Amino acid sequence: MDLGKRLSSDSHAASRFRRFSTSGYLTPILVALFCAIFLFAAHEAHRGNYTRIRSHVIPANLQPPLPTGPGGQDAVILRRNPTAIGGEPELISATLLPGRGMNVLQITASVPGRGEVPLLVAPSLSDASRILTGSGDDANGSVSATCGAAVLAPWAGRLTGSPTSSSSTLESIWQGQRITFPPSRPGATVSTLGMLLDLASDNLGTDSVPEGQAVSALYHAGSFSGQWPSMTDVTIRAELAGRSFDLTVTEHNTGQVPMPAGIGWHPVFALPGNRSDVRLTIPSITRVDVDHRTGLPSGKLTSTVGTPIDFIHARGTPLGDIGLNDTFTELQSGILGDGPIVEIRNLTAGYGLRLTPLTNSIKFLRVIAPNGQSWISVEPDTNVDDPLGHQWTGQAQTGLVTLQPGESLQWHVRLEIFSLRLPDTGPGSSARNSTSSFTITPSSNIP
């Protein structure tokens, strides 16, 4: 290697670089190059490429997904602050599950002397997410009918049918047309309470109302997976105010053929304390007779006057050890004409609940209160139990509505809380001194 030539070449190159760096061109070129790089980066960032490039270079800080409620949709909790005026009980929250057909999982109230009180038999939201899985015992959403307050559509109550060849569905006849629906459990000949129990909402929105909040949900139920005639949209709106909770359900036939329609609500109210301190008022003296061999309606009506289940009295009849699983009909409106009023007065708890159907479409009240249990269900329905059964002489008797294409069926109820003055029955009175807290757990015996 010729070291002399290499030194001469290096010196020559260094001399050229020195002359270039002192010529005044180096600084402008460097500035221009920096600006070009900056403009290119800005352009790519605007197109979103910088983010994609950066994600490959810098590992993303991944966060675990937020938990969702039952049915894969977050629960909606309507809240309000109690006004504490006059020391009256007030409603303060309502938890609804849009992923489970808008089941009203819980309603809580602020009761003077007791604090926050749950009004419904229901698990916690976290337990509900674990229990309401949509599989096993919860197939078709069946477990939703055992807690909280499930919305029932496109019919209310029970529905019987014959097993189909697939053995996974039941079938019955409506106006000469075969319709199918899921059983409450494998092998059963009785359906679940409607087919909305496990559906997720397609549209959801919240807004404000006087003294509270509201939520509306839309369900494009269609033909309920091909099992129901025509196509159905179900709209549900819940409003929580100071002392009232309003629930409105609308079924709309969006298809091209007629369809049967019914709506109901299955609230499971807690009865804290002693059942003997519970007074029940039902605005009816007529009930649907039951065939005790099947437990289903016989198709006849009977009077309740003078019987243990005569609950027409305005101040209520003691519930005591009476066991109820009856459907009341021919409902009588109150003096003010708002509608037929059901009242559950709990002297131990110091409050009462008033349930008022506000639409004429609600013709039946199915009341379930097993003896020895600390809950009662008062179900305002548009149709009678088992409306497709052969025991009924006509559709008008069952309350099941035929919706022509474009027609709707509306259902609206109001739940109110009111104060009860506990009677002074002297020292040791359970009604006066029973102030202990109570625990509510879901019951698997609720139909």
URMORA-V21613 format. One record per residue. N is the residue number from 1. RES is the residue in one letter. SS is DSSP state (H for helix, E for strand, - for the rest). Layout:
N/RES/SS ; N/RES/SS
This chain:
1/M/- ; 2/D/- ; 3/L/H ; 4/G/H ; 5/K/H ; 6/R/H ; 7/L/H ; 8/S/H ; 9/S/H ; 10/D/H ; 11/S/H ; 12/H/H ; 13/A/H ; 14/A/H ; 15/S/H ; 16/R/H ; 17/F/H ; 18/R/H ; 19/R/H ; 20/F/H ; 21/S/H ; 22/T/- ; 23/S/- ; 24/G/- ; 25/Y/H ; 26/L/H ; 27/T/H ; 28/P/H ; 29/I/H ; 30/L/H ; 31/V/H ; 32/A/H ; 33/L/H ; 34/F/H ; 35/C/H ; 36/A/H ; 37/I/H ; 38/F/H ; 39/L/H ; 40/F/H ; 41/A/H ; 42/A/H ; 43/H/H ; 44/E/H ; 45/A/H ; 46/H/H ; 47/R/H ; 48/G/- ; 49/N/H ; 50/Y/H ; 51/T/H ; 52/R/H ; 53/I/H ; 54/R/H ; 55/S/H ; 56/H/H ; 57/V/H ; 58/I/- ; 59/P/- ; 60/A/- ; 61/N/- ; 62/L/- ; 63/Q/- ; 64/P/- ; 65/P/- ; 66/L/- ; 67/P/- ; 68/T/- ; 69/G/- ; 70/P/H ; 71/G/H ; 72/G/H ; 73/Q/- ; 74/D/- ; 75/A/- ; 76/V/E ; 77/I/E ; 78/L/E ; 79/R/E ; 80/R/- ; 81/N/- ; 82/P/- ; 83/T/- ; 84/A/- ; 85/I/- ; 86/G/- ; 87/G/- ; 88/E/- ; 89/P/- ; 90/E/E ; 91/L/E ; 92/I/E ; 93/S/E ; 94/A/E ; 95/T/E ; 96/L/E ; 97/L/E ; 98/P/H ; 99/G/H ; 100/R/H ; 101/G/- ; 102/M/- ; 103/N/E ; 104/V/E ; 105/L/E ; 106/Q/E ; 107/I/E ; 108/T/E ; 109/A/E ; 110/S/E ; 111/V/E ; 112/P/- ; 113/G/- ; 114/R/- ; 115/G/E ; 116/E/E ; 117/V/E ; 118/P/E ; 119/L/- ; 120/L/E ; 121/V/- ; 122/A/- ; 123/P/- ; 124/S/- ; 125/L/H ; 126/S/H ; 127/D/H ; 128/A/H ; 129/S/H ; 130/R/H ; 131/I/H ; 132/L/- ; 133/T/- ; 134/G/- ; 135/S/- ; 136/G/H ; 137/D/H ; 138/D/H ; 139/A/H ; 140/N/H ; 141/G/H ; 142/S/H ; 143/V/H ; 144/S/H ; 145/A/H ; 146/T/H ; 147/C/- ; 148/G/- ; 149/A/E ; 150/A/E ; 151/V/E ; 152/L/E ; 153/A/- ; 154/P/- ; 155/W/- ; 156/A/- ; 157/G/- ; 158/R/- ; 159/L/- ; 160/T/E ; 161/G/- ; 162/S/E ; 163/P/E ; 164/T/- ; 165/S/- ; 166/S/- ; 167/S/- ; 168/S/- ; 169/T/- ; 170/L/E ; 171/E/E ; 172/S/E ; 173/I/E ; 174/W/E ; 175/Q/- ; 176/G/- ; 177/Q/E ; 178/R/E ; 179/I/E ; 180/T/E ; 181/F/E ; 182/P/- ; 183/P/E ; 184/S/- ; 185/R/- ; 186/P/- ; 187/G/- ; 188/A/- ; 189/T/- ; 190/V/E ; 191/S/E ; 192/T/- ; 193/L/- ; 194/G/- ; 195/M/- ; 196/L/- ; 197/L/- ; 198/D/- ; 199/L/- ; 200/A/- ; 201/S/- ; 202/D/- ; 203/N/E ; 204/L/E ; 205/G/E ; 206/T/E ; 207/D/E ; 208/S/E ; 209/V/E ; 210/P/- ; 211/E/- ; 212/G/E ; 213/Q/E ; 214/A/E ; 215/V/E ; 216/S/E ; 217/A/E ; 218/L/E ; 219/Y/E ; 220/H/E ; 221/A/E ; 222/G/E ; 223/S/- ; 224/F/- ; 225/S/- ; 226/G/- ; 227/Q/- ; 228/W/- ; 229/P/- ; 230/S/- ; 231/M/- ; 232/T/E ; 233/D/E ; 234/V/E ; 235/T/E ; 236/I/E ; 237/R/E ; 238/A/E ; 239/E/E ; 240/L/E ; 241/A/- ; 242/G/- ; 243/R/- ; 244/S/E ; 245/F/E ; 246/D/E ; 247/L/E ; 248/T/E ; 249/V/E ; 250/T/E ; 251/E/E ; 252/H/E ; 253/N/E ; 254/T/- ; 255/G/- ; 256/Q/- ; 257/V/- ; 258/P/- ; 259/M/E ; 260/P/E ; 261/A/E ; 262/G/- ; 263/I/- ; 264/G/E ; 265/W/E ; 266/H/E ; 267/P/E ; 268/V/E ; 269/F/E ; 270/A/E ; 271/L/- ; 272/P/- ; 273/G/- ; 274/N/- ; 275/R/H ; 276/S/H ; 277/D/H ; 278/V/E ; 279/R/E ; 280/L/E ; 281/T/E ; 282/I/- ; 283/P/- ; 284/S/- ; 285/I/- ; 286/T/E ; 287/R/E ; 288/V/E ; 289/D/E ; 290/V/E ; 291/D/E ; 292/H/- ; 293/R/- ; 294/T/- ; 295/G/- ; 296/L/E ; 297/P/E ; 298/S/E ; 299/G/E ; 300/K/E ; 301/L/E ; 302/T/E ; 303/S/E ; 304/T/- ; 305/V/- ; 306/G/- ; 307/T/- ; 308/P/- ; 309/I/- ; 310/D/- ; 311/F/- ; 312/I/- ; 313/H/- ; 314/A/- ; 315/R/- ; 316/G/- ; 317/T/E ; 318/P/E ; 319/L/- ; 320/G/- ; 321/D/- ; 322/I/- ; 323/G/- ; 324/L/E ; 325/N/E ; 326/D/E ; 327/T/E ; 328/F/E ; 329/T/E ; 330/E/- ; 331/L/- ; 332/Q/- ; 333/S/- ; 334/G/- ; 335/I/- ; 336/L/- ; 337/G/- ; 338/D/- ; 339/G/- ; 340/P/- ; 341/I/E ; 342/V/E ; 343/E/E ; 344/I/E ; 345/R/E ; 346/N/E ; 347/L/- ; 348/T/- ; 349/A/- ; 350/G/- ; 351/Y/E ; 352/G/E ; 353/L/E ; 354/R/E ; 355/L/E ; 356/T/E ; 357/P/E ; 358/L/- ; 359/T/- ; 360/N/- ; 361/S/- ; 362/I/- ; 363/K/- ; 364/F/E ; 365/L/E ; 366/R/E ; 367/V/E ; 368/I/E ; 369/A/E ; 370/P/- ; 371/N/- ; 372/G/- ; 373/Q/- ; 374/S/- ; 375/W/E ; 376/I/E ; 377/S/E ; 378/V/E ; 379/E/E ; 380/P/E ; 381/D/E ; 382/T/- ; 383/N/- ; 384/V/- ; 385/D/- ; 386/D/- ; 387/P/- ; 388/L/- ; 389/G/- ; 390/H/- ; 391/Q/- ; 392/W/- ; 393/T/- ; 394/G/- ; 395/Q/H ; 396/A/H ; 397/Q/H ; 398/T/H ; 399/G/- ; 400/L/- ; 401/V/E ; 402/T/E ; 403/L/E ; 404/Q/- ; 405/P/- ; 406/G/- ; 407/E/- ; 408/S/E ; 409/L/E ; 410/Q/E ; 411/W/E ; 412/H/E ; 413/V/E ; 414/R/E ; 415/L/E ; 416/E/E ; 417/I/E ; 418/F/E ; 419/S/E ; 420/L/- ; 421/R/- ; 422/L/- ; 423/P/- ; 424/D/- ; 425/T/- ; 426/G/- ; 427/P/- ; 428/G/- ; 429/S/- ; 430/S/H ; 431/A/H ; 432/R/H ; 433/N/H ; 434/S/- ; 435/T/- ; 436/S/- ; 437/S/- ; 438/F/- ; 439/T/- ; 440/I/- ; 441/T/- ; 442/P/- ; 443/S/- ; 444/S/- ; 445/N/- ; 446/I/- ; 447/P/-
